[in-house]
Amino acid sequence: MKIKNKWLVLLGAVAAQMSIGALYSWSIFNAPFAEVFGVEKNAIYQTYAIAIFFFAFATLLSGRIQIKKGPRFTALIGGVLYSSGVFLSAFATSPVMLYITYGVIAGSGVGFVYVVPLATLVKWFPKNKGAITGLAVSAFAIGGLVFKKVATAILGDAAVTQEILSSTFMTLGTIYAVLTLLGGYCLVNPENFEAKAAGGSDDDLTPKQVVKTVAFYQVLLSYFFAVMPGLLIIGLAKDIGIELVSLTPVVAGGIVGLLALVNAGGRLASGILSDKLGGQNVLKGMYVLTIVSLAILSFVPLNLPLFYLAMIGVVVGYGSFLAVFPGIISSQFGAKYYSANYGLVFQGYGIAGLVGPIIKNNTTSFEQTFLVAMVAAIVGCIILFSLKKKEA
């Protein structure tokens, strides 16, 4: 079936992005799985880190497949991997099994789906690249909020058992299959895109050409240092609230939903602002916000309002980085090979996901963890200032 309505394409993109965005709700499963498996929570948190790594790693392959086979084919592969990985997690009886089902299989599925809406929507909405990219990645963040509520409702208030966890993941896997497969089917390029893209331009660099440029390493490193703090905050949000400001588990669990909403708002707002102010200018502002917020968490005696403001500051910056960096990649390296080049840069995200838990496990308090993250953000900001401005 040919799809010619750009709003149907947008609807499919939002549905798929919201589904894979459920990845951000993982922290609510740390404690239940740790209790059922009889292990430390850090062992369960590794599942999230592995999923983030394979999410990023899969974009290397999915970006190239999308160029050759098209967005629909690529998104459907991702939908099958993601939903089946979540469904199979229902049968996990140890952390290692979770690492394989949710971390490797589902995480790879997220990577296949994620790049497709970004690369497809900018072709349907060429005059609003920043805003449309912000909308797509904000849907990803909203998914964390929506499916946190869904998963919490399925888990219920009773003591969590293996049977309850299994039922939860089978239900979620089924929901994700419907959303990703229907949404993925709607993701197609405009009819005239292939003809326009065939010629390309002098600004279009192939992945082989991109990795030979200094700008690639500047963007990659800046991206890596930018997203690391946000990944840490989101993955450990509930535990941070309990330890730093003595929130109850129920109230601390609500932080996951709040940060997902803030994450989504930051992505959408920064995408719109990048169309007006320029992507690099927005990124610089977000780096400053992130550094100040981490400094508060590291050094300032916290009361509840200050804690929430600082956490929100980090996550607004994180969401903005994910919304604006795609436009930077397009303007620096061209649109023709965008999905493949984005996959290259996105490896910084996967590596950050793995490095975050290492930092957490080798520091003695959350304050020390935040301090390391703040130094990382400062380094990333310096690298960004050295990047030659080249707006699309």
Backbone torsions as a table, in degrees:
resi	resn	phi	psi	omega
1	MET	NA	129.0	177.6
2	LYS	-84.5	136.3	179.0
3	ILE	-113.7	122.3	-176.6
4	LYS	-116.6	-6.3	-176.8
5	ASN	-94.3	116.0	-176.9
6	LYS	-65.3	-25.5	-179.4
7	TRP	-74.9	-29.5	174.5
8	LEU	-69.5	-37.9	175.4
9	VAL	-61.9	-43.8	178.9
10	LEU	-62.2	-42.5	179.5
11	LEU	-61.9	-43.3	177.7
12	GLY	-62.9	-40.0	179.4
13	ALA	-62.9	-44.2	-179.2
14	VAL	-64.7	-42.8	180.0
15	ALA	-61.8	-45.5	-179.4
16	ALA	-66.2	-43.2	-178.6
17	GLN	-65.6	-40.3	179.0
18	MET	-62.8	-39.6	-178.9
19	SER	-63.1	-50.4	-178.5
20	ILE	-72.6	-20.8	177.5
21	GLY	-66.5	-13.1	176.1
22	ALA	-59.4	-17.5	175.2
23	LEU	-51.7	-34.7	-177.2
24	TYR	-70.4	-12.3	-179.5
25	SER	-90.5	8.7	-172.8
26	TRP	-58.0	-32.5	-172.5
27	SER	-59.2	-23.3	179.6
28	ILE	-72.1	-13.7	179.3
29	PHE	-95.9	-10.0	-177.5
30	ASN	-56.0	-53.9	-177.3
31	ALA	-67.3	-47.7	179.7
32	PRO	-57.9	-45.3	-179.9
33	PHE	-66.9	-39.0	179.2
34	ALA	-61.3	-40.7	179.6
35	GLU	-67.8	-45.2	-177.8
36	VAL	-67.9	-39.8	-178.9
37	PHE	-84.5	-13.9	-178.6
38	GLY	69.8	41.8	-179.2
39	VAL	-129.5	171.5	175.5
40	GLU	-71.6	151.5	-179.4
41	LYS	-62.2	-30.9	179.0
42	ASN	-58.9	-33.5	179.2
43	ALA	-66.4	-35.4	178.4
44	ILE	-76.9	-36.6	178.5
45	TYR	-59.8	-28.4	178.3
46	GLN	-59.0	-27.6	178.0
47	THR	-58.5	-45.5	179.2
48	TYR	-63.0	-42.9	-179.9
49	ALA	-63.6	-42.0	179.1
50	ILE	-66.1	-41.0	178.2
51	ALA	-61.4	-41.7	178.2
52	ILE	-62.2	-42.9	-179.6
53	PHE	-62.7	-47.5	-178.6
54	PHE	-72.8	-28.6	170.6
55	PHE	-54.7	-52.2	-178.5
56	ALA	-69.1	-43.3	-177.4
57	PHE	-61.6	-38.6	-178.9
58	ALA	-65.3	-25.8	179.7
59	THR	-65.6	-23.8	175.5
60	LEU	-60.8	-44.0	-178.5
61	LEU	-79.8	-43.2	-175.5
62	SER	-65.8	-35.2	178.2
63	GLY	-62.3	-39.0	179.6
64	ARG	-74.1	-40.5	178.7
65	ILE	-63.0	-38.4	-179.6
66	GLN	-62.0	-38.7	179.0
67	ILE	-64.2	-37.7	-176.0
68	LYS	-87.0	-40.7	-172.5
69	LYS	-108.2	-12.9	179.0
70	GLY	97.8	163.4	-175.0
71	PRO	-68.4	-39.0	-176.7
72	ARG	-61.6	-48.8	-179.7
73	PHE	-57.2	-45.6	-177.8
74	THR	-66.0	-43.8	-178.7
75	ALA	-65.5	-37.4	-179.4
76	LEU	-68.0	-37.9	173.4
77	ILE	-58.2	-46.5	179.8
78	GLY	-61.3	-41.6	-180.0
79	GLY	-61.6	-41.0	178.8
80	VAL	-65.5	-46.7	-179.9
81	LEU	-62.4	-47.5	-175.6
82	TYR	-63.7	-53.5	-176.3
83	SER	-66.0	-38.6	179.3
84	SER	-69.0	-36.3	177.5
85	GLY	-63.1	-42.6	177.6
86	VAL	-65.8	-44.0	-179.4
87	PHE	-61.3	-44.2	-179.7
88	LEU	-66.5	-23.7	177.5
89	SER	-63.5	-19.5	177.3
90	ALA	-63.0	-22.6	-176.5
91	PHE	-102.4	6.6	-179.5
92	ALA	-70.8	136.9	178.2
93	THR	-122.4	7.9	179.4
94	SER	-157.3	160.5	176.5
95	PRO	-56.7	-38.3	-177.9
96	VAL	-61.5	-40.8	177.6
97	MET	-64.1	-38.7	176.2
98	LEU	-63.5	-39.7	179.0
99	TYR	-57.1	-38.7	-177.3
100	ILE	-77.4	-50.3	-174.4
101	THR	-72.3	-55.1	-177.8
102	TYR	-83.5	-43.5	-176.6
103	GLY	-68.2	-56.6	-174.3
104	VAL	-81.7	-54.1	-173.1
105	ILE	-72.5	-56.2	-179.3
106	ALA	-65.8	-40.4	178.5
107	GLY	-59.9	-41.8	177.2
108	SER	-63.3	-39.3	177.7
109	GLY	-61.1	-40.5	176.6
110	VAL	-58.5	-42.7	-179.6
111	GLY	-63.8	-37.3	178.9
112	PHE	-67.9	-40.0	-178.1
113	VAL	-75.6	-40.7	-166.9
114	TYR	-58.3	-45.3	-174.8
115	VAL	-69.7	-29.5	-171.5
116	VAL	-61.6	-52.0	179.6
117	PRO	-60.3	-38.7	-178.9
118	LEU	-61.9	-48.6	-176.6
119	ALA	-71.7	-28.4	-176.7
120	THR	-82.5	-44.1	-174.3
121	LEU	-65.8	-34.7	-179.5
122	VAL	-66.5	-20.5	177.0
123	LYS	-80.0	-29.8	177.9
124	TRP	-84.8	-25.6	-178.2
125	PHE	-127.9	64.1	-172.9
126	PRO	-65.7	-21.9	-177.8
127	LYS	-88.9	-6.9	-177.9
128	ASN	-133.3	48.9	-174.3
129	LYS	-60.4	-44.6	-178.5
130	GLY	-64.2	-47.1	-178.0
131	ALA	-65.1	-42.7	-176.2
132	ILE	-72.1	-34.7	175.2
133	THR	-66.6	-41.1	177.2
134	GLY	-60.8	-39.6	178.9
135	LEU	-65.1	-43.4	-178.2
136	ALA	-63.6	-46.6	-177.8
137	VAL	-76.9	-21.3	174.5
138	SER	-71.7	-32.9	175.6
139	ALA	-62.5	-36.6	176.1
140	PHE	-60.0	-44.6	-179.6
141	ALA	-68.9	-39.8	178.7
142	ILE	-60.9	-33.2	177.8
143	GLY	-57.3	-36.1	177.5
144	GLY	-62.6	-37.7	179.0
145	LEU	-72.0	-48.3	-176.5
146	VAL	-62.3	-47.7	-174.2
147	PHE	-82.1	-14.2	168.4
148	LYS	-65.3	-43.0	178.3
149	LYS	-65.2	-44.2	-179.1
150	VAL	-62.3	-48.2	-178.4
151	ALA	-64.2	-40.1	179.4
152	THR	-63.3	-40.5	179.0
153	ALA	-64.8	-39.3	179.9
154	ILE	-69.6	-40.7	179.4
155	LEU	-62.8	-37.1	178.2
156	GLY	74.9	-172.7	-175.3
157	ASP	-97.1	-11.6	-178.2
158	ALA	-73.3	164.4	176.9
159	ALA	-58.5	132.8	-175.4
160	VAL	-73.6	133.0	177.3
161	THR	-122.4	171.2	176.3
162	GLN	-58.7	-39.3	-179.2
163	GLU	-64.7	-41.1	179.6
164	ILE	-65.9	-43.8	178.1
165	LEU	-61.8	-41.5	179.6
166	SER	-62.3	-45.7	179.2
167	SER	-61.8	-40.4	179.9
168	THR	-61.2	-46.6	-175.9
169	PHE	-74.7	-29.5	174.2
170	MET	-67.7	-40.7	178.7
171	THR	-65.7	-46.9	180.0
172	LEU	-62.9	-42.3	179.3
173	GLY	-59.3	-38.7	178.6
174	THR	-67.1	-44.3	178.9
175	ILE	-61.2	-46.0	-179.0
176	TYR	-62.4	-35.8	178.8
177	ALA	-61.9	-45.3	-179.4
178	VAL	-62.4	-48.0	-175.7
179	LEU	-67.6	-45.4	-176.2
180	THR	-72.4	-36.5	-177.9
181	LEU	-74.7	-42.2	176.4
182	LEU	-67.9	-45.1	179.0
183	GLY	-63.6	-43.5	-179.5
184	GLY	-62.2	-34.0	179.7
185	TYR	-63.7	-28.6	-178.7
186	CYS	-80.5	-8.8	-173.8
187	LEU	-89.7	101.3	178.8
188	VAL	-135.0	157.5	175.0
189	ASN	-79.3	153.7	173.0
190	PRO	-58.0	150.1	-175.5
191	GLU	-58.2	-35.5	-175.4
192	ASN	-90.6	3.3	-174.3
193	PHE	-67.3	-45.2	-175.0
194	GLU	-59.4	-41.0	179.9
195	ALA	-64.2	-40.7	-180.0
196	LYS	-69.2	-38.4	-174.8
197	ALA	-74.8	-23.5	-174.3
198	ALA	-58.7	-38.0	-178.3
199	GLY	-75.5	-38.0	-179.1
200	GLY	67.6	-163.0	177.3
201	SER	-154.7	174.0	-179.0
202	ASP	-65.7	-20.7	-179.1
203	ASP	-82.7	-11.6	-178.2
204	ASP	-83.2	111.9	-179.5
205	LEU	-105.6	135.6	174.4
206	THR	-73.3	161.8	177.6
207	PRO	-54.8	-38.0	179.1
208	LYS	-63.7	-37.4	178.1
209	GLN	-73.3	-37.7	-177.2
210	VAL	-60.3	-45.0	-175.3
211	VAL	-69.7	-6.9	177.1
212	LYS	-94.5	-1.5	-178.1
213	THR	-97.4	150.3	175.0
214	VAL	-67.4	-35.7	-177.7
215	ALA	-59.5	-35.9	179.5
216	PHE	-58.6	-46.9	-177.3
217	TYR	-71.1	-30.9	174.8
218	GLN	-65.6	-46.1	179.8
219	VAL	-66.3	-44.5	-179.0
220	LEU	-59.4	-49.5	-177.9
221	LEU	-67.9	-41.2	179.1
222	SER	-63.2	-39.8	178.6
223	TYR	-64.0	-43.9	178.9
224	PHE	-58.0	-50.5	-178.5
225	PHE	-70.5	-26.2	-178.6
226	ALA	-71.3	-44.2	-171.5
227	VAL	-87.6	-16.1	-177.0
228	MET	-56.8	-48.2	-179.4
229	PRO	-60.2	-43.5	-179.1
230	GLY	-64.4	-39.5	177.5
231	LEU	-61.6	-40.7	177.4
232	LEU	-62.5	-47.1	-176.9
233	ILE	-63.2	-47.9	-175.6
234	ILE	-67.4	-41.6	-177.6
235	GLY	-70.6	-22.9	-176.6
236	LEU	-121.9	17.8	-171.4
237	ALA	-54.0	-48.0	-177.2
238	LYS	-63.0	-45.1	-178.4
239	ASP	-66.6	-36.0	178.4
240	ILE	-62.7	-44.9	-179.3
241	GLY	-62.3	-40.2	-179.8
242	ILE	-67.0	-43.9	-174.0
243	GLU	-78.8	-41.6	-172.3
244	LEU	-81.2	-39.5	-175.7
245	VAL	-127.7	19.2	172.2
246	SER	55.8	40.8	175.0
247	LEU	-72.5	151.4	173.5
248	THR	-70.6	157.0	178.9
249	PRO	-55.4	-37.4	-179.4
250	VAL	-67.0	-47.3	-180.0
251	VAL	-66.1	-41.5	179.5
252	ALA	-63.3	-35.2	176.8
253	GLY	-62.8	-29.7	178.1
254	GLY	-66.9	-20.6	178.1
255	ILE	-61.5	-35.6	-179.8
256	VAL	-57.5	-45.9	179.4
257	GLY	-67.4	-42.5	179.5
258	LEU	-61.0	-46.3	-177.9
259	LEU	-68.2	-31.6	176.0
260	ALA	-64.3	-40.6	179.1
261	LEU	-66.6	-43.4	178.5
262	VAL	-64.2	-42.5	177.9
263	ASN	-55.8	-48.1	-179.7
264	ALA	-63.8	-44.8	179.8
265	GLY	-62.7	-40.7	178.2
266	GLY	-62.9	-38.8	-179.9
267	ARG	-65.1	-47.3	-177.4
268	LEU	-66.5	-46.7	-177.7
269	ALA	-63.9	-43.2	-178.1
270	SER	-69.5	-33.4	175.9
271	GLY	-62.2	-43.3	178.0
272	ILE	-65.5	-44.3	-179.9
273	LEU	-62.5	-34.3	-178.1
274	SER	-65.7	-29.5	176.0
275	ASP	-67.1	-28.6	-175.6
276	LYS	-97.1	-39.2	-173.1
277	LEU	-104.4	-14.3	-175.1
278	GLY	97.9	136.4	-174.8
279	GLY	-60.2	-45.3	-176.5
280	GLN	-66.8	-33.3	176.9
281	ASN	-65.0	-41.4	178.2
282	VAL	-64.8	-42.1	179.9
283	LEU	-61.6	-41.0	179.4
284	LYS	-61.6	-43.1	178.0
285	GLY	-62.4	-39.2	-179.6
286	MET	-70.0	-33.1	175.1
287	TYR	-62.9	-43.8	179.1
288	VAL	-61.0	-45.1	178.5
289	LEU	-59.3	-43.2	-179.3
290	THR	-64.1	-45.6	-178.1
291	ILE	-63.6	-44.1	179.3
292	VAL	-63.6	-42.5	-178.9
293	SER	-64.1	-41.7	178.9
294	LEU	-68.7	-33.4	176.5
295	ALA	-63.8	-40.1	177.3
296	ILE	-62.3	-46.3	-179.7
297	LEU	-65.3	-29.0	-176.5
298	SER	-83.1	-38.6	-166.7
299	PHE	-119.0	-21.9	-171.1
300	VAL	-96.3	132.7	173.6
301	PRO	-59.0	126.1	-168.7
302	LEU	-95.4	132.8	161.0
303	ASN	-105.4	176.1	-173.2
304	LEU	-63.0	-47.7	179.9
305	PRO	-61.0	-41.7	-179.4
306	LEU	-65.3	-38.4	177.8
307	PHE	-60.1	-49.1	-178.8
308	TYR	-64.0	-41.6	-179.9
309	LEU	-61.6	-42.9	-179.0
310	ALA	-68.0	-42.5	177.3
311	MET	-61.4	-43.4	178.9
312	ILE	-63.7	-39.8	179.3
313	GLY	-59.4	-43.4	179.3
314	VAL	-63.7	-43.2	-174.7
315	VAL	-74.6	-33.4	173.1
316	VAL	-61.1	-44.2	177.3
317	GLY	-61.4	-44.3	-179.6
318	TYR	-60.1	-48.8	179.3
319	GLY	-61.2	-38.9	179.7
320	SER	-66.0	-39.9	177.6
321	PHE	-58.8	-44.1	-178.6
322	LEU	-68.9	-28.0	-179.8
323	ALA	-80.9	-35.0	-170.2
324	VAL	-95.7	-33.2	-179.1
325	PHE	-58.1	-36.2	176.4
326	PRO	-56.2	-39.4	177.6
327	GLY	-67.1	-35.3	176.9
328	ILE	-63.4	-42.1	179.7
329	ILE	-63.2	-42.4	179.1
330	SER	-65.1	-43.2	-177.5
331	SER	-71.6	-32.1	-178.9
332	GLN	-77.5	-38.4	-169.9
333	PHE	-120.8	1.3	176.7
334	GLY	93.9	166.8	-173.9
335	ALA	-95.3	-25.2	-171.3
336	LYS	-61.3	-43.1	-178.2
337	TYR	-109.3	28.9	-173.1
338	TYR	-54.5	-49.9	-173.6
339	SER	-62.7	-38.5	178.4
340	ALA	-69.7	-41.6	179.5
341	ASN	-68.8	-35.6	176.1
342	TYR	-62.6	-40.2	177.5
343	GLY	-59.6	-36.7	177.9
344	LEU	-63.9	-50.0	-178.4
345	VAL	-66.6	-33.7	-175.4
346	PHE	-66.8	-11.5	176.1
347	GLN	-63.1	-25.1	175.2
348	GLY	-60.5	-34.1	178.1
349	TYR	-67.1	-45.6	-179.7
350	GLY	-64.4	-42.0	179.2
351	ILE	-65.6	-39.1	177.3
352	ALA	-61.6	-36.9	178.5
353	GLY	-64.0	-33.2	177.9
354	LEU	-80.6	-36.8	-178.0
355	VAL	-70.0	-33.9	-178.5
356	GLY	-53.2	-54.3	178.7
357	PRO	-61.7	-32.4	177.8
358	ILE	-63.5	-43.6	177.2
359	ILE	-61.3	-46.7	-179.0
360	LYS	-60.3	-42.5	-176.2
361	ASN	-74.3	-15.9	-178.1
362	ASN	-111.4	14.0	171.7
363	THR	-119.0	154.7	-172.5
364	THR	-94.2	-6.1	179.0
365	SER	-155.7	163.5	176.4
366	PHE	-64.1	-33.7	179.3
367	GLU	-59.8	-42.2	177.1
368	GLN	-65.7	-39.0	177.6
369	THR	-59.9	-45.0	179.7
370	PHE	-64.8	-35.9	179.6
371	LEU	-63.6	-44.7	177.6
372	VAL	-61.7	-42.3	179.1
373	ALA	-63.1	-36.5	179.1
374	MET	-65.2	-43.3	177.5
375	VAL	-61.1	-41.0	177.8
376	ALA	-60.3	-43.3	179.9
377	ALA	-64.5	-37.7	177.7
378	ILE	-62.7	-44.3	178.4
379	VAL	-61.8	-44.6	179.3
380	GLY	-61.9	-38.0	179.1
381	CYS	-65.2	-41.8	178.5
382	ILE	-61.6	-42.5	179.4
383	ILE	-63.5	-41.7	180.0
384	LEU	-61.4	-39.9	179.3
385	PHE	-64.8	-22.3	179.0
386	SER	-84.9	-9.5	-179.3
387	LEU	-77.2	128.4	179.0
388	LYS	-65.9	127.3	-176.5
389	LYS	-68.9	129.8	-178.6
390	LYS	-150.2	80.0	-177.6
391	GLU	-79.2	147.0	179.4
392	ALA	-72.5	NA	NA
